[in-house]
Amino acid sequence: MGLLQKLSLLIGSVRKKEVNVIVVGLNNSGKSTVINHFKNDDEKVSEIVPTVGFSVERFQSQNLAITAFDMSGHGRYRNLWEHYYKDCHGIIFVIDSSDRLRLVVVKEELDLMLQHPDICTRRLPLLFFANKMDCKDSLSSVKIAAALGLDKIMDKPWHISASNAVTGEGLQEGVEWLTQQIRELLMKN
């Protein structure tokens, strides 16, 4: 099969392909606000309320239909995250870059997730949003990456994007990176 035929098949299958992404992070990190940014204008909500359990949202990115499972970050609901690992094609991890006190908890949750049997053996792309960059005492994405030890993640593609979910700054760049990574995964499978 020639290169053009392969490319044509790939584009055709990716256009039809719906992928699942889980959106995780501690409570009040901005997960729902991030997802709200990608909704159609008529579906956006003006007031974001804390997610209880999880919610399901759909949006498009570069002709890829994305179903995002917006998982609650409250302590009592974090055990639900693992039920969505097996069927996801990528992970968005939202971090409140102004919440220095809970950065240790973020690292613990990230480490638990990376060690999970449904995650550790797969080459899933990980997109980190260092959110709330507009806040006075926020840490830079470089400092957050260092605090979380992201440089030690060698078996998965990852990217950290400084963001402000309220204004949308940094979100498009991050989701475009994730979409490209998922497309590359689909090509290999």
C-alpha positions as CSV (number, residue, x, y, z in Angstrom):
1,M,0.0,0.0,0.0
2,G,1.4,3.4,-1.0
3,L,2.0,6.3,1.3
4,L,-0.9,8.3,-0.1
5,Q,-3.3,5.3,0.4
6,K,-2.1,4.9,4.0
7,L,-2.5,8.6,4.6
8,S,-6.0,8.6,3.1
9,L,-7.0,5.6,5.2
10,L,-5.6,7.3,8.3
11,I,-7.3,10.6,7.7
12,G,-10.6,8.8,7.0
13,S,-10.4,6.6,10.2
14,V,-9.3,9.5,12.4
15,R,-12.2,11.7,11.1
16,K,-14.6,9.0,12.1
17,K,-12.7,8.2,15.3
18,E,-14.1,9.2,18.6
19,V,-11.6,9.2,21.4
20,N,-11.9,9.3,25.2
21,V,-9.9,11.6,27.4
22,I,-10.0,11.8,31.1
23,V,-9.6,15.2,32.8
24,V,-8.2,14.8,36.3
25,G,-6.7,17.0,39.0
26,L,-7.5,18.1,42.6
27,N,-10.7,19.9,43.4
28,N,-10.8,23.6,42.4
29,S,-7.9,23.2,39.9
30,G,-10.1,24.4,37.0
31,K,-10.9,21.1,35.2
32,S,-14.5,22.0,34.4
33,T,-13.5,25.5,33.3
34,V,-10.9,24.1,30.9
35,I,-13.6,21.8,29.4
36,N,-16.1,24.6,29.2
37,H,-13.7,26.6,27.1
38,F,-13.9,23.9,24.3
39,K,-17.7,23.6,24.2
40,N,-19.7,25.3,21.4
41,D,-20.8,28.8,22.4
42,D,-24.4,27.7,22.8
43,E,-23.4,24.9,25.2
44,K,-21.0,26.9,27.5
45,V,-22.1,27.6,31.0
46,S,-21.5,31.0,32.7
47,E,-21.2,29.6,36.2
48,I,-19.0,26.6,36.9
49,V,-20.0,24.5,39.9
50,P,-17.9,21.8,41.5
51,T,-18.2,18.4,39.8
52,V,-19.7,15.6,41.9
53,G,-18.5,12.2,40.7
54,F,-17.9,13.1,37.0
55,S,-19.5,14.7,34.0
56,V,-19.2,13.9,30.3
57,E,-18.6,16.6,27.7
58,R,-17.9,16.3,24.0
59,F,-16.0,18.7,21.7
60,Q,-14.0,18.6,18.5
61,S,-10.3,19.3,18.0
62,Q,-8.8,19.0,14.5
63,N,-11.5,16.7,13.2
64,L,-11.2,14.4,16.2
65,A,-14.3,13.9,18.3
66,I,-13.3,14.0,21.9
67,T,-15.4,12.7,24.8
68,A,-13.9,14.2,27.9
69,F,-14.7,12.6,31.3
70,D,-14.4,15.5,33.7
71,M,-13.6,13.7,37.0
72,S,-14.2,15.2,40.4
73,G,-11.0,16.1,42.2
74,H,-12.5,16.0,45.7
75,G,-10.8,13.4,47.8
76,R,-13.7,11.1,48.2
77,Y,-14.2,10.8,44.4
78,R,-10.6,10.4,43.3
79,N,-11.0,6.6,43.5
80,L,-13.4,6.9,40.5
81,W,-10.6,8.0,38.2
82,E,-9.2,4.5,37.8
83,H,-12.5,3.2,36.3
84,Y,-11.9,5.3,33.2
85,Y,-8.2,4.5,32.6
86,K,-8.7,1.4,30.5
87,D,-10.7,3.1,27.8
88,C,-9.0,6.5,27.6
89,H,-6.7,7.6,24.7
90,G,-5.1,10.5,26.7
91,I,-5.1,12.3,30.0
92,I,-5.4,15.9,30.8
93,F,-4.1,16.7,34.3
94,V,-5.1,20.1,35.6
95,I,-3.0,21.7,38.3
96,D,-3.8,24.9,40.3
97,S,-0.4,26.5,40.0
98,S,-1.2,28.9,42.8
99,D,-2.0,26.1,45.3
100,R,1.6,25.5,46.5
101,L,0.4,23.7,49.7
102,R,-1.4,20.9,47.8
103,L,1.4,20.3,45.2
104,V,2.5,17.4,47.3
105,V,-1.0,15.8,47.0
106,V,-0.9,16.4,43.2
107,K,2.4,14.5,43.0
108,E,0.9,11.6,45.1
109,E,-2.1,11.4,42.8
110,L,0.0,11.5,39.7
111,D,2.3,8.8,41.0
112,L,-0.6,6.6,41.9
113,M,-2.1,7.1,38.5
114,L,1.2,6.3,36.7
115,Q,1.6,3.1,38.7
116,H,-1.9,1.9,37.9
117,P,-2.0,-1.4,35.8
118,D,-4.2,0.2,33.2
119,I,-1.8,3.1,32.7
120,C,1.7,1.9,33.4
121,T,1.9,-0.4,30.4
122,R,0.5,2.0,27.9
123,R,2.0,4.9,26.0
124,L,-0.7,7.3,26.8
125,P,-0.1,11.0,26.2
126,L,-0.3,13.2,29.3
127,L,-1.2,16.9,29.0
128,F,-0.6,19.0,32.1
129,F,-2.2,22.4,32.4
130,A,-0.4,24.6,34.9
131,N,-3.6,26.5,35.4
132,K,-4.4,29.8,37.1
133,M,-1.1,31.3,35.9
134,D,-2.7,34.7,36.3
135,C,-2.7,34.4,40.1
136,K,-0.2,36.4,42.1
137,D,1.7,33.5,43.7
138,S,1.5,31.0,40.9
139,L,4.4,28.8,40.2
140,S,5.8,28.6,36.6
141,S,5.2,25.6,34.5
142,V,8.9,24.8,34.8
143,K,8.8,24.8,38.6
144,I,5.6,22.7,38.6
145,A,7.2,20.2,36.2
146,A,10.2,20.0,38.5
147,A,8.1,19.6,41.6
148,L,6.1,16.7,40.0
149,G,9.2,15.0,38.6
150,L,7.8,15.1,35.1
151,D,11.3,14.7,33.6
152,K,11.3,11.1,35.1
153,I,8.3,10.1,32.8
154,M,10.2,8.4,30.0
155,D,7.6,5.9,28.7
156,K,4.8,8.4,27.9
157,P,4.8,11.6,25.8
158,W,3.9,14.5,28.1
159,H,3.6,18.2,27.7
160,I,3.0,21.0,30.3
161,S,1.2,24.2,29.2
162,A,0.8,27.3,31.3
163,S,-2.8,28.2,31.2
164,N,-5.6,30.4,32.4
165,A,-8.9,28.5,31.9
166,V,-11.0,31.6,32.5
167,T,-9.5,33.5,29.6
168,G,-8.5,30.4,27.6
169,E,-4.8,31.3,27.5
170,G,-2.6,28.2,26.8
171,L,-5.6,25.8,26.4
172,Q,-5.7,25.6,22.6
173,E,-1.9,24.9,22.3
174,G,-2.2,22.1,24.9
175,V,-5.2,20.4,23.3
176,E,-3.6,20.6,19.8
177,W,-0.5,18.9,21.2
178,L,-2.7,16.2,22.8
179,T,-4.8,15.7,19.6
180,Q,-1.6,15.2,17.6
181,Q,-0.3,12.7,20.1
182,I,-3.5,10.7,20.0
183,R,-3.5,10.8,16.2
184,E,0.0,9.3,16.2
185,L,-1.2,6.6,18.6
186,L,-4.1,5.7,16.4
187,M,-1.8,5.5,13.3
188,K,0.3,2.9,15.1
189,N,-2.7,0.8,16.2
